[in-house]
Amino acid sequence: MDPEVQDILTRFKHLKSTSARRALYHLLLEQMHPYEWRDVRDRMNQVSFQKDILGSLPTEVAVKISRHLDLSEIHIFRRVSKRWNFLLSSRLFRDAVCHRYVGHSCRSIVLDSPDAFTQYAKQHVRLERGQPISKVLNRPYSPIPDATGLVSLEFSHGSYAWIEDAIVYVHNLHSNTMQSFCTENRDTFTALRISESIVAAITLHGFCHVWSLQTNDSAYFRLPSLQWKIFVVRGMNVAIAYNGTMASGPDCIIHWQLDCRVTRTFYIANKIAYLDVDPTSRTLITVHLEKTVDPDTPMHTHCCPAIYAQLRVNKYPFKDTVAIPSPSCTVALSSFADPAGHVEIDDALSLSFGNAMGILTSGRGGHLAETPGVIAAITYNQGTGRVSVNTVSAENTPFIPLCMTSVDSNILYYVKNDNGKPEIWISNPDARIAHRPARWINPQLPREASNRVYSHGTHFILRGDRDFILMVDQNGLKVWCFNEDMSLSSAIPL
């Protein structure tokens, strides 16, 4: 290297001030000829000012970072580079994301291949956006559930059931087949629940009748009272919760199984807000509302400590005929209520939603308003084993009577009063936009005369899961399908 060039370069390196370095190379650029500028430009085009931070990391570290991406972002980021496509398609990444969304049960939905994972991700994104594949309006068979005076409409794993004239009807959307069940004496039913395996109904005489959907097996058992609080059916399991007989007495849960005809009785803590059964782990899950003192309140103070509401989750594994409780955990309600509010369990709303969710309502000033300002839906994810709380506030103008359903991974569909017109909206606290309209789902409900929230003359029911969303109203039955692998007769592509 020329000694003069070396001397200039050495002096430049020794400049410590940023302003001095900038002044020097600015002056050098001003001394350059046009052809020298072109040479600098060509040299600049060869220099990359970007650094692939994610791609340069070890695969295990990159997976821990990228697993927090939304499913809608994964397919976009796969196009960044070959390295990113390899990383976001790897088995290690798929397992991490599946554990986040579906927990340890990811093997049950066959996500071992990139194609299966892509299919799952696309369907989840469609649920987040309210973008179904097809819809069915008023399926051509009889009978059809009538929203007016409908005792119950329940849905599970592609089958929905309702009661009409002391008969339980079950229709399977996958096979387009109809089943009907009744008691020998045509007893009147007061409540109905359904799972992928059984349908159960409670009669006015205090019996719970259970029928298998795959075989001709059926049975019934007597209830201690018709004053039950929560009624759920999962797999072959039936669980019914009762309030304690005395103010200080514990709540009670009766658990019964069709396959073994074994009845278990659990005595649990009061204020049960939600009940679920996990057939895979043979576990009973209870969620209770409790009040706790703010731990940050200073000791030895004359000020009244702040009281906070929280949820306590208890799990009871089945061991023969004995229920052994496992260590409990708590779920904070800080995003739902503040110390100035008053949180209560709304059994009536939970019952109207088929006990698929536990409903909490919050008012202010130590009492509940006639119309609660905030509604919180409690759900349990059997795959991840987590309890989620999804809130819908008065600012979201939910339609009255309330109509909502939980579909998948903390995604809630509800009917919103959109300037007097009932529309279906989506609540997802994990999304960047927590509340968004399901623009591709048109319930075809008439607009109200005004934009008031109350419309007690309107009868409609919303039910759903990952594959289907159902609505029953005065116009009949509507079904929206989100699984592109399912072909329904008389379906209209969207």
VEXDREN-2710 file (C-alpha; in Angstrom, 1 decimal):
% VEXDREN-2710
k/r/px/py/pz
1/MET/0.0/0.0/0.0
2/ASP/1.2/3.5/-0.8
3/PRO/2.8/5.0/2.3
4/GLU/0.8/8.2/1.9
5/VAL/-2.5/6.3/1.7
6/GLN/-1.4/4.2/4.7
7/ASP/-0.7/7.4/6.6
8/ILE/-4.1/8.9/5.8
9/LEU/-5.9/5.7/6.8
10/THR/-4.0/5.5/10.1
11/ARG/-4.9/9.1/10.9
12/PHE/-8.5/8.4/10.1
13/LYS/-8.6/5.4/12.4
14/HIS/-7.2/7.4/15.2
15/LEU/-10.0/10.0/15.1
16/LYS/-12.2/9.3/18.1
17/SER/-14.9/11.9/17.6
18/THR/-17.8/10.9/15.4
19/SER/-18.1/14.5/14.1
20/ALA/-14.5/14.6/13.1
21/ARG/-14.7/11.4/11.1
22/ARG/-17.9/12.6/9.4
23/ALA/-16.2/15.9/8.5
24/LEU/-13.2/14.1/7.0
25/TYR/-15.1/11.7/4.7
26/HIS/-17.5/14.5/3.7
27/LEU/-14.5/16.6/2.6
28/LEU/-13.0/13.6/0.8
29/LEU/-16.3/13.0/-1.1
30/GLU/-16.4/16.6/-2.2
31/GLN/-12.9/16.2/-3.8
32/MET/-14.0/13.2/-5.9
33/HIS/-14.6/13.2/-9.7
34/PRO/-17.8/11.8/-11.3
35/TYR/-16.2/8.6/-12.4
36/GLU/-14.9/8.1/-8.8
37/TRP/-18.5/8.6/-7.5
38/ARG/-19.6/5.8/-9.9
39/ASP/-16.9/3.6/-8.4
40/VAL/-18.1/4.4/-4.9
41/ARG/-21.7/3.7/-5.9
42/ASP/-20.8/0.2/-7.3
43/ARG/-18.8/-0.5/-4.1
44/MET/-21.8/0.5/-2.0
45/ASN/-24.1/-1.8/-3.9
46/GLN/-21.9/-4.7/-2.9
47/VAL/-22.3/-4.0/0.8
48/SER/-25.2/-5.4/2.8
49/PHE/-26.5/-3.2/5.6
50/GLN/-28.9/-5.9/6.8
51/LYS/-28.3/-8.8/9.3
52/ASP/-30.3/-11.9/9.5
53/ILE/-30.5/-12.0/13.3
54/LEU/-32.9/-14.9/13.5
55/GLY/-31.2/-17.0/10.8
56/SER/-27.8/-16.5/12.3
57/LEU/-28.9/-17.9/15.7
58/PRO/-28.7/-21.6/16.6
59/THR/-31.8/-23.5/15.6
60/GLU/-32.9/-24.2/19.2
61/VAL/-32.6/-20.5/20.1
62/ALA/-34.3/-19.3/16.9
63/VAL/-37.2/-21.7/17.6
64/LYS/-37.8/-20.3/21.1
65/ILE/-38.1/-16.8/19.6
66/SER/-40.1/-17.6/16.5
67/ARG/-42.7/-19.8/18.3
68/HIS/-44.3/-16.7/19.6
69/LEU/-45.3/-15.6/16.1
70/ASP/-48.9/-15.6/15.2
71/LEU/-50.0/-18.4/12.9
72/SER/-51.0/-15.8/10.3
73/GLU/-47.4/-14.5/10.3
74/ILE/-45.7/-17.8/9.9
75/HIS/-46.5/-18.3/6.2
76/ILE/-45.4/-14.7/5.4
77/PHE/-42.1/-15.1/7.1
78/ARG/-41.4/-18.4/5.4
79/ARG/-40.9/-16.3/2.2
80/VAL/-38.1/-14.2/3.6
81/SER/-35.3/-16.6/2.8
82/LYS/-34.4/-20.3/2.5
83/ARG/-33.1/-20.3/6.0
84/TRP/-36.3/-18.9/7.4
85/ASN/-38.4/-21.4/5.4
86/PHE/-36.3/-24.2/6.7
87/LEU/-36.6/-23.0/10.3
88/LEU/-40.4/-22.3/10.2
89/SER/-41.0/-25.7/8.6
90/SER/-38.8/-27.8/10.9
91/ARG/-40.2/-30.5/13.2
92/LEU/-38.8/-28.7/16.3
93/PHE/-40.7/-25.5/15.4
94/ARG/-43.9/-27.3/14.6
95/ASP/-43.8/-29.1/18.0
96/ALA/-43.2/-25.8/19.8
97/VAL/-46.1/-24.1/18.1
98/CYS/-48.4/-27.1/18.5
99/HIS/-47.7/-27.2/22.2
100/ARG/-48.6/-23.5/22.5
101/TYR/-52.0/-23.9/20.7
102/VAL/-53.1/-27.5/21.4
103/GLY/-50.8/-28.7/24.1
104/HIS/-49.7/-32.4/24.6
105/SER/-52.6/-33.6/22.5
106/CYS/-51.1/-32.3/19.2
107/ARG/-50.4/-35.9/18.1
108/SER/-54.2/-36.5/18.1
109/ILE/-54.6/-34.1/15.2
110/VAL/-51.7/-35.6/13.3
111/LEU/-49.4/-32.6/13.0
112/ASP/-46.3/-34.6/12.2
113/SER/-45.9/-33.4/8.6
114/PRO/-45.5/-29.8/7.3
115/ASP/-48.6/-30.2/5.2
116/ALA/-50.7/-31.2/8.2
117/PHE/-49.3/-28.3/10.3
118/THR/-50.0/-25.9/7.4
119/GLN/-53.6/-27.2/7.2
120/TYR/-54.0/-26.6/11.0
121/ALA/-52.5/-23.1/10.8
122/LYS/-54.7/-22.1/7.9
123/GLN/-57.9/-23.3/9.7
124/HIS/-56.9/-21.5/12.9
125/VAL/-56.3/-18.2/10.9
126/ARG/-59.7/-18.6/9.3
127/LEU/-61.3/-18.9/12.8
128/GLU/-59.4/-15.8/13.9
129/ARG/-60.6/-13.8/10.9
130/GLY/-64.1/-15.3/10.7
131/GLN/-63.6/-16.6/7.2
132/PRO/-65.4/-19.9/6.6
133/ILE/-65.0/-22.2/3.6
134/SER/-68.7/-22.7/2.9
135/LYS/-72.1/-22.2/4.4
136/VAL/-75.4/-24.2/4.6
137/LEU/-78.7/-22.4/4.9
138/ASN/-81.9/-24.4/6.0
139/ARG/-80.7/-27.9/5.3
140/PRO/-83.3/-29.8/3.3
141/TYR/-84.5/-32.3/5.9
142/SER/-87.1/-32.3/8.6
143/PRO/-87.4/-31.4/11.5
144/ILE/-85.4/-28.2/11.8
145/PRO/-84.8/-26.6/15.2
146/ASP/-87.1/-23.7/15.9
147/ALA/-85.5/-20.8/17.9
148/THR/-88.9/-19.7/19.3
149/GLY/-89.4/-21.8/22.5
150/LEU/-86.3/-23.9/21.9
151/VAL/-85.5/-25.7/25.1
152/SER/-81.9/-26.4/24.3
153/LEU/-79.5/-26.5/21.3
154/GLU/-76.2/-28.2/21.9
155/PHE/-73.3/-28.9/19.6
156/SER/-70.2/-31.0/19.8
157/HIS/-67.7/-32.5/17.2
158/GLY/-69.9/-32.0/14.2
159/SER/-73.2/-33.1/15.8
160/TYR/-75.9/-30.9/17.2
161/ALA/-78.9/-31.9/19.3
162/TRP/-82.2/-30.3/20.4
163/ILE/-85.4/-31.2/22.1
164/GLU/-88.8/-31.2/20.5
165/ASP/-92.0/-32.8/21.9
166/ALA/-90.1/-34.9/24.4
167/ILE/-87.8/-36.2/21.7
168/VAL/-84.1/-35.6/21.5
169/TYR/-83.0/-35.1/17.9
170/VAL/-79.3/-35.4/16.9
171/HIS/-78.0/-34.5/13.5
172/ASN/-74.5/-35.3/12.3
173/LEU/-73.1/-32.7/9.8
174/HIS/-70.3/-35.1/8.6
175/SER/-72.5/-38.0/7.6
176/ASN/-75.8/-36.0/7.2
177/THR/-77.6/-38.6/9.4
178/MET/-80.4/-38.0/11.9
179/GLN/-81.0/-39.9/15.2
180/SER/-83.8/-39.5/17.7
181/PHE/-84.1/-40.6/21.4
182/CYS/-86.8/-40.6/24.0
183/THR/-87.8/-42.3/27.2
184/GLU/-90.3/-45.2/27.5
185/ASN/-92.9/-42.8/29.0
186/ARG/-92.1/-39.9/26.7
187/ASP/-90.9/-37.8/29.7
188/THR/-90.4/-34.1/29.3
189/PHE/-86.8/-33.0/29.2
190/THR/-85.6/-29.8/30.8
191/ALA/-81.9/-29.8/29.8
192/LEU/-79.7/-31.4/27.1
193/ARG/-76.0/-31.9/26.6
194/ILE/-74.0/-33.7/23.9
195/SER/-70.4/-34.9/23.3
196/GLU/-68.8/-36.8/20.4
197/SER/-69.9/-40.1/22.1
198/ILE/-73.1/-39.6/24.0
199/VAL/-76.2/-37.4/24.4
200/ALA/-77.6/-36.8/27.9
201/ALA/-80.9/-35.2/28.9
202/ILE/-82.5/-34.4/32.3
203/THR/-86.2/-35.1/32.8
204/LEU/-88.8/-33.3/35.0
205/HIS/-88.9/-36.4/37.2
206/GLY/-85.2/-36.0/38.2
207/PHE/-83.6/-38.6/36.0
208/CYS/-80.6/-38.1/33.7
209/HIS/-81.0/-40.3/30.6
210/VAL/-77.9/-41.1/28.5
211/TRP/-77.7/-42.6/25.0
212/SER/-74.6/-43.7/23.0
213/LEU/-74.3/-42.1/19.5
214/GLN/-72.3/-45.0/18.2
215/THR/-74.2/-48.0/19.7
216/ASN/-77.7/-48.8/21.0
217/ASP/-76.4/-48.6/24.6
218/SER/-78.4/-46.4/27.0
219/ALA/-78.8/-45.9/30.7
220/TYR/-80.1/-43.5/33.3
221/PHE/-79.4/-42.5/36.9
222/ARG/-81.4/-40.6/39.4
223/LEU/-80.4/-37.1/40.5
224/PRO/-80.6/-35.9/44.2
225/SER/-82.4/-32.8/43.1
226/LEU/-83.4/-30.7/40.1
227/GLN/-81.8/-27.7/41.6
228/TRP/-78.5/-28.3/39.8
229/LYS/-76.1/-25.5/38.8
230/ILE/-73.8/-26.9/36.0
231/PHE/-74.4/-29.8/33.6
232/VAL/-71.6/-30.9/31.3
233/VAL/-70.9/-33.9/29.1
234/ARG/-67.5/-34.9/27.8
235/GLY/-66.7/-38.2/26.1
236/MET/-68.6/-40.9/28.0
237/ASN/-68.7/-38.7/31.1
238/VAL/-71.6/-36.7/32.7
239/ALA/-70.9/-34.2/35.5
240/ILE/-73.5/-32.2/37.4
241/ALA/-72.7/-29.6/40.0
242/TYR/-74.9/-28.5/42.9
243/ASN/-74.6/-25.6/45.3
244/GLY/-74.0/-26.4/49.0
245/THR/-77.0/-27.2/51.1
246/MET/-76.0/-24.6/53.7
247/ALA/-74.3/-21.2/53.4
248/SER/-71.0/-22.7/54.7
249/GLY/-71.5/-26.1/53.2
250/PRO/-69.3/-27.3/50.3
251/ASP/-70.6/-27.5/46.7
252/CYS/-71.2/-31.0/45.3
253/ILE/-70.5/-32.6/42.0
254/ILE/-71.9/-35.9/40.7
255/HIS/-69.8/-37.7/38.1
256/TRP/-71.1/-40.6/36.1
257/GLN/-69.8/-42.7/33.2
258/LEU/-71.8/-44.6/30.6
259/ASP/-69.1/-47.2/29.9
260/CYS/-68.7/-48.3/33.5
261/ARG/-71.9/-47.0/35.2
262/VAL/-69.8/-45.7/38.2
263/THR/-71.0/-42.7/40.1
264/ARG/-68.6/-40.5/42.0
265/THR/-69.5/-37.7/44.4
266/PHE/-67.1/-34.8/45.0
267/TYR/-67.4/-32.2/47.7
268/ILE/-65.6/-29.1/46.6
269/ALA/-65.1/-25.5/47.5
270/ASN/-67.9/-23.0/47.2
271/LYS/-68.5/-20.5/44.4
272/ILE/-67.8/-22.8/41.5
273/ALA/-67.8/-20.8/38.2
274/TYR/-66.9/-23.5/35.7
275/LEU/-66.8/-27.2/35.5
276/ASP/-65.1/-29.5/32.9
277/VAL/-64.0/-33.1/32.5
278/ASP/-60.9/-34.2/30.6
279/PRO/-61.6/-37.8/29.4
280/THR/-58.0/-38.3/28.2
281/SER/-56.4/-37.6/31.6
282/ARG/-59.5/-38.8/33.5
283/THR/-59.6/-35.5/35.4
284/LEU/-62.3/-33.3/36.8
285/ILE/-61.6/-29.6/36.5
286/THR/-63.3/-27.0/38.7
287/VAL/-62.8/-23.2/38.6
288/HIS/-63.9/-21.2/41.6
289/LEU/-64.2/-17.5/42.2
290/GLU/-62.4/-16.2/45.3
291/LYS/-61.5/-12.9/46.8
292/THR/-58.0/-12.1/47.9
293/VAL/-56.3/-9.2/49.7
294/ASP/-53.8/-7.1/47.7
295/PRO/-50.4/-8.4/48.7
296/ASP/-48.8/-5.0/48.1
297/THR/-50.9/-3.4/51.0
298/PRO/-48.4/-2.2/53.6
299/MET/-48.5/-3.9/57.0
300/HIS/-49.6/-2.0/60.1
301/THR/-51.7/0.5/58.2
302/HIS/-55.1/2.0/59.0
303/CYS/-56.1/1.9/55.3
304/CYS/-58.5/-0.9/54.2
305/PRO/-56.6/-3.3/52.0
306/ALA/-57.7/-3.6/48.4
307/ILE/-59.7/-6.8/47.7
308/TYR/-59.1/-8.5/44.3
309/ALA/-61.0/-11.3/42.6
310/GLN/-59.2/-14.3/41.2
311/LEU/-59.9/-17.8/40.0
312/ARG/-58.7/-20.9/41.6
313/VAL/-58.4/-24.0/39.4
314/ASN/-58.6/-27.4/41.0
315/LYS/-58.1/-30.7/39.3
316/TYR/-59.3/-34.1/40.6
317/PRO/-57.8/-37.2/39.0
318/PHE/-60.1/-40.2/39.1
319/LYS/-58.6/-43.1/41.2
320/ASP/-61.1/-45.9/41.1
321/THR/-64.1/-44.5/43.1
322/VAL/-62.1/-41.9/45.1
323/ALA/-61.3/-38.4/43.9
324/ILE/-57.9/-37.2/45.0
325/PRO/-57.3/-33.5/44.5
326/SER/-54.1/-32.3/43.0
327/PRO/-52.3/-29.0/43.8
328/SER/-54.4/-26.0/42.7
329/CYS/-53.4/-22.9/40.8
330/THR/-54.8/-19.4/40.4
331/VAL/-55.7/-17.2/37.4
332/ALA/-55.7/-13.5/37.9
333/LEU/-58.6/-11.3/36.9
334/SER/-56.7/-8.0/36.8
335/SER/-57.6/-7.4/33.1
336/PHE/-61.3/-8.0/33.9
337/ALA/-62.1/-6.2/37.1
338/ASP/-60.6/-3.6/39.5
339/PRO/-60.9/-3.3/43.3
340/ALA/-63.7/-0.8/42.8
341/GLY/-65.8/-3.3/40.9
342/HIS/-67.9/-6.2/42.0
343/VAL/-67.4/-9.6/40.4
344/GLU/-70.0/-12.3/40.5
345/ILE/-70.8/-15.6/38.9
346/ASP/-73.7/-15.4/36.4
347/ASP/-75.2/-18.9/36.5
348/ALA/-78.1/-17.9/34.3
349/LEU/-75.9/-16.8/31.4
350/SER/-73.6/-19.8/31.8
351/LEU/-76.7/-22.0/31.6
352/SER/-78.0/-20.3/28.5
353/PHE/-74.7/-21.0/26.8
354/GLY/-75.0/-24.7/27.6
355/ASN/-72.4/-24.5/30.4
356/ALA/-69.7/-24.5/27.6
357/MET/-68.3/-21.5/29.4
358/GLY/-68.3/-20.1/32.9
359/ILE/-69.6/-16.5/32.9
360/LEU/-68.5/-13.8/35.3
361/THR/-70.1/-10.3/35.3
362/SER/-68.6/-7.1/36.8
363/GLY/-70.4/-4.0/38.1
364/ARG/-69.2/-1.0/40.0
365/GLY/-69.9/0.5/43.4
366/GLY/-70.3/-2.8/45.1
367/HIS/-73.3/-4.0/43.2
368/LEU/-74.1/-5.4/39.8
369/ALA/-76.0/-3.2/37.3
370/GLU/-79.1/-4.5/35.5
371/THR/-76.9/-4.8/32.4
372/PRO/-73.4/-5.9/33.4
373/GLY/-70.6/-3.6/32.1
374/VAL/-68.1/-6.4/31.5
375/ILE/-68.7/-10.1/30.8
376/ALA/-65.9/-12.7/31.2
377/ALA/-66.1/-16.1/29.6
378/ILE/-64.1/-18.9/31.4
379/THR/-62.9/-21.8/29.2
380/TYR/-60.6/-24.7/29.7
381/ASN/-58.3/-26.0/27.0
382/GLN/-57.9/-29.8/27.4
383/GLY/-54.8/-29.9/25.3
384/THR/-52.8/-27.2/27.0
385/GLY/-54.5/-27.7/30.4
386/ARG/-54.9/-23.9/30.8
387/VAL/-57.9/-21.9/31.9
388/SER/-58.5/-18.7/29.8
389/VAL/-60.6/-15.7/30.5
390/ASN/-62.0/-13.8/27.5
391/THR/-63.7/-10.5/28.2
392/VAL/-66.4/-8.6/26.3
393/SER/-67.1/-5.1/27.7
394/ALA/-70.1/-2.8/27.2
395/GLU/-68.1/-0.7/24.7
396/ASN/-68.3/-3.7/22.4
397/THR/-72.1/-3.5/22.5
398/PRO/-73.0/-7.2/22.7
399/PHE/-76.5/-7.8/21.6
400/ILE/-79.1/-8.5/24.2
401/PRO/-80.1/-11.3/24.9
402/LEU/-76.5/-12.3/24.9
403/CYS/-75.5/-14.8/22.3
404/MET/-71.9/-16.1/22.2
405/THR/-69.8/-19.3/21.8
406/SER/-66.2/-20.3/22.4
407/VAL/-64.7/-22.1/19.4
408/ASP/-60.9/-22.6/19.8
409/SER/-57.9/-21.4/21.8
410/ASN/-59.5/-18.5/23.5
411/ILE/-61.5/-17.4/20.4
412/LEU/-65.0/-16.2/21.2
413/TYR/-67.7/-15.5/18.7
414/TYR/-70.6/-13.2/19.8
415/VAL/-73.4/-11.3/18.3
416/LYS/-72.8/-7.5/18.4
417/ASN/-75.3/-4.7/18.1
418/ASP/-73.8/-2.9/15.1
419/ASN/-75.9/0.3/14.9
420/GLY/-79.1/-1.6/15.4
421/LYS/-78.1/-4.6/13.2
422/PRO/-77.1/-7.9/14.8
423/GLU/-73.7/-9.0/13.5
424/ILE/-71.3/-11.7/14.4
425/TRP/-68.0/-10.4/15.9
426/ILE/-64.8/-12.2/17.2
427/SER/-63.1/-11.7/20.5
428/ASN/-59.5/-12.9/20.8
429/PRO/-57.4/-11.4/23.5
430/ASP/-54.2/-13.0/22.0
431/ALA/-54.7/-11.1/18.7
432/ARG/-53.4/-7.6/18.0
433/ILE/-56.9/-6.5/17.4
434/ALA/-58.9/-8.1/20.3
435/HIS/-62.3/-7.5/18.7
436/ARG/-63.0/-7.6/15.0
437/PRO/-66.1/-8.3/12.8
438/ALA/-66.6/-11.7/11.1
439/ARG/-67.2/-10.0/7.7
440/TRP/-67.5/-13.3/5.8
441/ILE/-70.3/-14.5/8.1
442/ASN/-73.6/-12.9/7.4
443/PRO/-76.3/-13.9/9.9
444/GLN/-78.9/-12.2/7.7
445/LEU/-80.8/-10.8/10.7
446/PRO/-83.0/-7.8/10.3
447/ARG/-81.9/-4.3/11.5
448/GLU/-83.6/-2.9/14.5
449/ALA/-85.8/0.2/14.4
450/SER/-83.1/2.0/16.4
451/ASN/-79.5/1.3/17.5
452/ARG/-80.6/0.4/21.1
453/VAL/-78.9/-2.6/22.7
454/TYR/-82.0/-4.2/24.0
455/SER/-84.0/-6.5/21.7
456/HIS/-85.8/-9.1/23.9
457/GLY/-88.1/-10.1/21.0
458/THR/-85.2/-11.6/19.1
459/HIS/-84.5/-15.3/19.6
460/PHE/-81.2/-16.8/18.3
461/ILE/-78.6/-19.3/19.6
462/LEU/-74.9/-19.5/18.6
463/ARG/-72.9/-22.6/18.9
464/GLY/-69.6/-23.8/17.4
465/ASP/-66.1/-25.3/17.5
466/ARG/-63.0/-25.5/15.2
467/ASP/-64.9/-26.9/12.3
468/PHE/-68.4/-25.3/12.4
469/ILE/-70.3/-22.3/13.5
470/LEU/-74.1/-22.7/13.9
471/MET/-76.8/-20.1/14.4
472/VAL/-80.5/-20.8/14.9
473/ASP/-82.9/-17.9/14.7
474/GLN/-86.5/-17.2/13.4
475/ASN/-85.4/-17.9/9.8
476/GLY/-84.1/-21.4/10.6
477/LEU/-80.6/-22.9/10.8
478/LYS/-77.4/-21.6/9.4
479/VAL/-74.1/-23.5/9.4
480/TRP/-70.6/-22.1/8.4
481/CYS/-67.8/-24.6/7.8
482/PHE/-64.1/-23.8/8.5
483/ASN/-62.5/-27.1/7.5
484/GLU/-61.8/-27.4/3.8
485/ASP/-61.5/-31.2/4.1
486/MET/-65.2/-31.5/4.9
487/SER/-67.7/-31.5/2.1
488/LEU/-71.3/-30.9/3.2
489/SER/-74.3/-31.6/1.1
490/SER/-76.1/-28.4/-0.1
491/ALA/-73.1/-26.3/1.0
492/ILE/-72.4/-23.0/-0.8
493/PRO/-68.7/-22.2/-1.3
494/LEU/-67.6/-18.8/0.0
END
